[in-house]
Amino acid sequence: MGTPQRVFTILEGPQIWKLVNSFGLVLRACWFALAIGALIALLLGRFSLAFVSVATLLLSLFPLLLAQQLSVRLPVSFLIFTTVFVFATIFLGEAFDFYNKVWWWDLALHGSAAIGFGLLGFLFVFMLFEGDRFAAPPSALALITFCVAMTIGACWEIFEFAMDQIFGLNMQKSGLDDTMGDLIVNGLGALFAALIGYLYVRFSAAGVFGRFFEQFIQLNKSSYRKAIKRLKR
């Protein structure tokens, strides 16, 4: 199986921000909107909106910086997911009050985040075994995937609480009910991600998610030596 062409590769030095396909327009559009939004908010004296814009921009760039430090290459689909997620969560959710205007907004974001970060957690756990399907049983990898996704979801709830307490936001909305609802949705998303990881390890098939796994493995060949050999068969 050849290396996928439509990918975003983390490069070294000044090339780190280079986008190698048209999907980069989505990322740049989000970053540009956030930068302009922060500037306009400052000019209008809406400092809370300016802070939200800057915070969203920095958080959306965080995966790039982290990947560079860890020498990991990321598929463009993952970068688009994280950027749009942060944009929808903080900028649209808080600055434009989508959490109150759209009843399912919070649930959709938490569910998609649990699935996304659960899949990413699976890839990094899989990396620890160099892609060896026999180093750990599929059920163990699935359990770790579930735990990773739930841990990230719990950390996000702590982040919401901190933002509400420090900056006077209302990310928790109804308090305990909202938090428990979010954790339940996180659990369902984490369970789905764990199931996808299990199917990939057990049967080498997980639909579109399997193709995402193979993209990530191809981009990080040195960390998945045994898996790469199987992909070439």
N, C-alpha and C positions, 0 to 999 in steps of 0.2 A: 504494500500500500504506500503510495507516494505521500510526500509531505503536503499538507493542505496549503493552497496558495493564498487564500483570502484570510490572512491572519495578521495580527499586530504583534510585532516582535520588540521586546525590550532590548534596546541596543546600548552600547557603552558611550560614555562621555557625552558630547554635545548632540549625538544622534538619538538620545533617549526619547525625544518627543516626536520622532519621525513617524508618520502614518503611511503605511504602504498600500492602502487601498481606500476606496471612496467611503467606507464606513467611518473614516476619521472625521468626516463632515459632521456626523452626529455628535461626536465628542467635542469638537471645536465649537459647534453651535451652542452647546450647553455651557461650556467655559466662557464663551463670549457673552452670553446672556447674563451669566452670574456677575462677570466683571462690570458690565454696563449697569446692571441693577444696583450693584454696590455703589458705583459712582453717583448715579442719580439719587439714590437714597441719602448719600452724604450731602449732596447739594441741597436736598429738600429738608435736611435736618432730621430725617427718620433713621436715627442711629441703630435702633433695634433691627430694622430691615437690612441696613448695611452690614451689621454683624452677621445676620443669618446668611446673607449672600456670600460673604467672605468665608464663613465657616463651611458652607456647602462646597465652595470652590476648593478649599484646602482638603476637605474630606474626599472629594472626588479624585484629587490628585494623589492621595495617599497610597492606593494600590501600585501606582507607577513607581513611587519612591521605595516602597517596601520590596517590590519585585527586583529593583536594581540592587538593593542591599543584599538580597538573598540569592542574586544571580538566577532568577527565575524568569522565564519567558511566558507571557500571557496571551491567549487568543483574544482577538478583538471583541468577540462576543461577550467575554467576561468583563472587559473594560467598559463596554457600552452598558452592560447590565448594572455594574456598580455606579457608574456616573449617573445614569437615569434614575436609579434607586435613590441615591443621595439627593439628587435634584428634586425628585417627587416627594421625598420624606421631609426634608428640612425647608427647602425653598417654597415649593407649592403647598406642602402641608401646613407649614407654620406662617409663612409670609402672606399667602393667599387663602389661608383658612380652609383648605380642602378637607381637612379632617372633620369639620363641621358641615361643610357644604355637600360632601359626598359620603354617604353613610358607610360604604364598604371600603373607603380609601385605606384606612388603618389596617383592616383585616387583610386586604390584598397585599399591602406592602410587607406586612409581617410574614405572611405565608410565602411569598416569593423570596423574601430574604432567607427564610429558614431553608428553603429548597436550594437556593444558590450557594449559601455558605456551607450547607451540608455536603453538596457535591464537591466543593472546593476542599472541605475537610477530608473527604474520602480520597481525593487525589493526593493530598499530602501524606495521609496515612499509608496509602498504596506506595508512595515514594519511599517510605521508610523500609519497605520490604523489596525495593528495587523492582517493583512490578511482579514479584514472585507470587503467583496465585496459591502456592502451596506453603508459603512461610507462615500464613495465618489462615484459619478457616474463614470462608465468606461471612459466616454469621458474626464472627468477632470484628471484622472490618465494618460490617453494617452497624454493629452496636457502637463502635467508636465514632462512626459517622453521625449517628443519632446524637451522641453525647456532645460532639463538637458543635452541631447546629443548635442544640438546646443551650449550651454554654454561651454562644454568641448572642442568642435571643435574650438570655438573662442579663448579659452585660449591657445590651441595648436598653432594657428596662431600667437599669441603674443609671444609664446615660440620660434617659428621659427624666428621671427623678432629679438628677443633678441639675439639668438645664432648667427645670421648673423652679427649683429652690434658689439657684444662683442668679438666673436672669429673668425670673418672673414669667416664664412661658407657661403654656398649658398643654404640654405634650402628653401628659397622663390622662387628661380629660376627666373622667369620673373616678379617678383614683384606683382603688382596689379592683373594682369590676373591670375597668379597662385593662389593667395589668394582667389579671387572670385570663381575660379573653385573649389578650395578645399571646400569653404563654401557651394557651391551648392551641391556638392557630400555629404557633411556632412548633409545637409538638407534632401536629399533623404534617407540617411541611418537612420537619426533620425525619419523620417516619417515611415519608415519600422518598426523600433523598437516600435514606438508608436502604430502602427497597431497590432503588435504581442501582446503587453501588453493589448490592448483593447479586442482582441479576447480571451485572457486568462481570463480576469476578466468577460467578458460578457458571454462566452460560456464554460469556463473551458477547452479550447482546443487551442493549438497553436503548434501542431506538436512536432518536436524535441526541440523547444524552451520551450514548455510547460514542457517537461521532465527536462530541465535544471532548470526551475523555481521550480519544485517539489523537485529536488535535493537540491537546495539552502534552500528551506523552511524546508526540513527534517533536514538539518544540523544546522539550527538556530531555533529550535522548540520554544524556549522561546519567540521569537519575532513574531511568527506567530501562536499564540494559536488557533485562530478561523479557520485559514486555515488548520491547522493540523487536526482538527476535521473533516473537509470535506474530506481530503485526506484518512482518515481511513474508510470512509463510502463505 
